[in-house]
């Protein structure tokens, strides 16, 4: 096959984002595969707050990042693998992680901060408008 159809496989060591349930929005790592639809995931809890538990693959969004760990690895092995390959640091540098972080920051804004954002946006728009008007006047 010239180009593989899929690139993100469900495999031990694959970093994933939990999309539904009590741990929604947290990162976890696939540790073991139970069957076609279920996997065992672990945070580890000390790093991401996700305890080791079984969960359906449907509730996970797989990322491109993967660490080399054996199937069914202990928490200590998983933690050392994640730290050795700096997987969570690499994740925080991705556009996906930055977008999630920006959404969280926006959700935590107070009324006054939101107002300041509106004022800044208006100011930027008026300055851009003034520059365009100046260019248009100088053109003819």
ABEGO torsion letter per residue (X at the ends): XABBABABBBBBGBBBBBABEAABGBBBBBABBABAABBBBBOBAAAAGBBBBBBBAAABBBBABBBBBBBGBBAAAAAAAAAAAGAAAAAAABAAAAAAAAAAAAAABBAAAAAAAAAAAAAAAAAAAAAAAAAAAAAX
